[in-house]
Amino acid sequence: MAEEEEEETELSEKQKIEIAKWFLLNSPPGEIYYVAKDVKSILHDDDLYNKAASEAFPVYNKSHFISLPMPDRSGDVLVTSFGELEGYAYLDPRTAQVAIVDHVKQVCTEVRPATDEELPSPYIEEFRCALDAEILKYVEESYPKGVCSVYCANGKDIEGPGSDFEFAVVISAARHSPQNFCNGSWCSVWNIEFKDDQQTVEVKGKIEVDAHYFEEGNVQLDAKHECKDSTLFQAPDDCAVSISSIIRHHETEYLASLEASYLNLPDSTFKDLRRKLPVTRTLFPWHNTLQFSLTRDISKELGIGKRVRAWLDSVFSPGRVGGEDWQSSSFSGGVFIEKRASPNEWQILMESRS
């Protein structure tokens, strides 16, 4: 029966765009431009690339909480869904400004003052400002290149006590060093629910750590952690101190657990990756290697006596036996046994291949 050759099906433009988006969205932190360059060269179509990039870059930037300097040098704006407005505009609550972002170029192109409708009420802003000040202090102490922001996620129009409201604390820190073949980022989101009727504040956190090391290899870390805690509903300043202490405690504890796990990698994780027993299902008896007949076979092959054989039993180390120089040379496939034939020449007497 003749074999039927299957015709190769050309990918549709939609499929090409989806594949390109997948590669862009899965780029390690700080490396999307390197991936984009390769994707563009593979597509060989600027229109398809531009469409894929226009859809992928906004999602990537928001998921990695990238920070961009504002044109007026008043600070950095975090690109997050919590501060997202219409038309690629993002609110910076600390400066009460709105930054217009070009996602593909990853730059702020314009800044304008936030309107009253985009900002919380004075009652909510008092709580937000107090918490923002404490979180900023913590981030400056703990993250060399950290950026943070506190958003009102729910209830920004509440004018006084008696209602529940919710904040979102976003912390983002990144270290990009492609010249040293490594990039990494720390992103954490803390949802703070102020429950007036119960006089409690519930804190729920999600931490994500990404790292990529690619010198002569490709090693990636993608670690996630969730936690929760609570405190009393107090005055704005007291609430801010309690909440920031909770965040500091949980992030420090998680970082310590990561460091401890790395210290245990050689004795636990890496050991588990290896086969516990060889294919023969028996351990090699290092305490009694004489049961193996390698030295006896060599002795028989060369017709040598006990003195040479005693030397061979010493793991083939170089030596002088019976007035002659002997040595072994190991290679990937086994061992050479050699005898000096002249001052600059060795004679191979036996080759043992594994």
N, C-alpha and C positions, 0 to 999 in steps of 0.2 A: 504494500500500500504506500503510495507516495505521500510524503509529509506535506501538509498544507502550511504555508507560511502565513503567519498572522501579520496583517498590515498594521503598521504603527499609526496610532491615532494622534493627530496633532492636538495639543492642548488649546482649549478656547481662551480667549482673552480674559474672561472672568476667572478661570482656573489659574492662569498665570499671575493674575493680580492677587488672588488668595494665597498662593504659594509665596509670592514676594512679601506679602504682609506677614505671613507666619515667620519668615526669617527675620524681618525687621522687629517684630514684637518680641521675639525670643533672643534678641541681642543682649549680651551681658552688659552690666552697668558701664556707661561711658564709652561703649563701643558701637553704637548704632550707626555712626558715620562710616566706620570701616565696613560694616556689613552692607550698608546702603551702596557703597561704592562697588562692591562685588555683585550685588543684586542688579544694579544698573547695567553693568557690563554683560551679565548673563542674559538679561531681557532683550538687549539691543533695540529697545523701543522707549523713547523718552516719554511718550504719552502714557504708556502702561506704568512706567516707573513713577511718574508724577502722581498718577491716580492712587497707586499703592502707598506712596509716601504720605500723601495728604490724608489718608485714612489711618495709617499706622502710627505716624509720629505723635499726633495728639494723645492717642491711647498710651503709647510708650512713655511720653513725658509725664502724664498724670499718674501712671502706675509707679513710676520711679521717683515721684515727688522732686523733680529737678527744680533748682532755684536759679533765677536769672536776675542779673543786676538791672535796675531801672535806669532809664536814660538820664534822669536828673540826679543820679548818684545818691538818692535818698535812702537806698537800701536794696534788699533783694526781695523778689516776690516768689513765693512757692507756687508751682503749677500743680494744683490739686482740684479734685472735684468739689471740695468743700467751699472753695472760693471762686468757682467758675460762674461766670455771668454769660450773657449772650455775645456772640461774635468774637470768640477767642479772647475774651476779657476776663481778667482774674483780679479779685479783690485782695489787697494787702491790708488787713485790719489794723495793723500797728501804725501805719502812716495814713490810713483812711484814703488810700489812692487805688485807682484801678489801672492795671497795666494791660496793654494790648500786646499779644504774643504771636510771633511768627513761629509756629511749631516746627516746621521743617528746618528753618535756620537756627532755631533755639535762641531767639533774641527777643527782647522787648522793643517794640517799635514806637510805642507811644504811651504816655501816662496822663491820666486826668484825675481830678478830685472825685471821690465817691459821692454819690447823691445821698440825701437823707433816707430815701427808701432802701438803699443798699446797705445802710449801717444799722446796728442794733439801737434799741432805745437807751436812754441814759441809765436806767436801772440795770439793764443787762450789761451795758458797756462797763459799768463799775466792777462787776464780777469778772468780766473778760479781761480788762486791763490789769487787774490785780493778779490774775492767774498768768497772764502773758509775761508780766515782769518776773515772776518767780521761775517760770519755765525758761525764760531767756537767760536768767542767772545760772540755772542748772546746765543748760546746753553750752554756755560759754566756758564753764568749768570742766565739762566732761567730753566735749567733742571739739577737736581742733578746727574743723571746718564745718561745724554744724549750723543748721538753719532751722528755725521753728516758727510756728504761728498758731494762734488760738482763734478758732472760728466759732460763731454761733450757728449751730446746726439746726436748732429748732427753738422757736419761741422768741425770736429777736424783737418782736413788737410788744412784749409784755412790759407794762409800765410800773408794776410794783409787786410786792409779795402776794402769795396766794395761788400761783400757777407754777407748773413745772417747765423747765427749759433744759436745753442740752448744748454742750460745747464739744468741739472736736479739737484735740491737741495733736498737731502734726510735727514730728521731728525727723529731719532728714540730714544725713551726713554722708559724704562721698569722698573717696580718695582715688583719683585716677592717675596711674603712673604707667602708661603704655610703653614708655622707654625702658621700664624695668619689668615689662611683661606681666603686670598685675593691675587689676582694678577691683574696687569693692564699694559697697554702699550699705548703710544702715537706715532703715525706714521704720518708724513706729507711729501708730495712730491710736490715740486714747479717747474713747467716747466717755464724756463726763455727764451723767444724768443727775440733775438737781431735782429732787422730789420734795416739794414743799409740804405736802400733806403728811409724809413720813419723817420729815426733817432729816433726811439722809442724802448722801451723794454717792452714787454708784460709779465705779471706775472700771472700765473694760478696755484692755489693751491688746493690740496685735503688733508683733515685732517681726520684721523680715530682714534677714541678713543675706546679702549676695556677694560672692567673691569669685574672681576668675584669675587663675594663674596659668600662663600659657608659654612659658619658656621651655622649648623642646618638649612640649606636651600640651595637655588640655585638662586642667583640673578645675572644677567648679563647685562652689558651695551654695546651696539654696536652703537656708534654715528658716523655719517659721515657729513662732511661739505665741500663745495666747494666755492671758491671765486676767484676773478680776479682783477687785477689792472694794472697800467702802469706807466712808468717813461721815462725820456729822455735818449737817447743813448749818453753817455758821455765818459770821460776817464775811464780807468779800475778802479781806486780807487774811483772816484765819483759814477760810476755805482754800485760798490759794496756797498757803504754806502746807496744809495737810495734803492736798492733791499732788503738789510737786514732790513732797516727800515720798508718797506712794509710788509715783512714777520713777523716781530716782532709785528706790529700793528694788523694784521689780526689774528694771533694766540692768542695774548692777548685778543682781542675782543671776539673771540670764546670761550676761557676759561672762561671769565667773564659771557658770556651768559649761559654756562653750570652751573656755580655756582648759577646764579640767578634762573634758572629753578629748581634746587634742593631745593632752599629755598622756592619755591612756591609749591613743591610737596604736602604737607599736605592740602593746601587750594584749590588746583586745580586738579592735576592728581589723587591723592588718593580719593578725594571726588567724582570725576567722575566715579570711579570704583564701587561705591556703588549705590544701587537702590535708586532713589530719592524719591519714594513712596513705602510703604509696599505693600504686595500682595492685601490688601483691597483697595488700591488706595486712601487712605485717611491718612493724617498726624495724629500722636498721639497728642491729645490736652494736652500737658504738663501744660498749664496754667489753666486747669480745669479738674483735674483728678477725681473730686467727681461724675462726671456723670457715672463713672463705679461703679458697685455694689459689688466689692470685699469685702470691709469692711462691707457692709450691710449683705452680705451673711455669713461672718464669725460671725457677731453678732447674726444673726438668728440661726446659727448652734450651737453656744455655749450658747445661752440664756443669754448673758451678757448685762450690762446696758450701759448708755451713757458715764460714766467715762472711762470704758474700751474701748468703741468704739472710744472715742476721742483719746485715746492713739494709737489705731490701725490706725487711720487716719494719724498719724505722721510717716508714712513710716516704720512701724513695728520696731521702735527703742526700745531697752530694757527699762523697767520702772517698777515702783511699783504702782499698782492701787488697790484700795479697800483692802489694807492690804496684798496683795499677789504680788509676783514677776512674771512678764511676760517677755517673749522674743520671738524673731523670729529667725529662722535659714534658710537661703537661700541655695538652691542647684540648680544644672543644670536644674532640672525639675520643680521647683516651690519653695514653702515656707512652713515651719513648724511653727505652733503657739504652744508654750509650756508654761506650768505653773510649778513653782517650787513645787515639791512634798515633798522634804526633802533637807537638806543642800547640798547633793551631787547628787541629782537626779532630773531630769526634766520629766514632764509628757506631752506627745504629745496629744494636744486636737484636733488639726485639721491639715490636710495636704492638701495644695492647689497645684495642679499640673497644669502647663501651657500646 
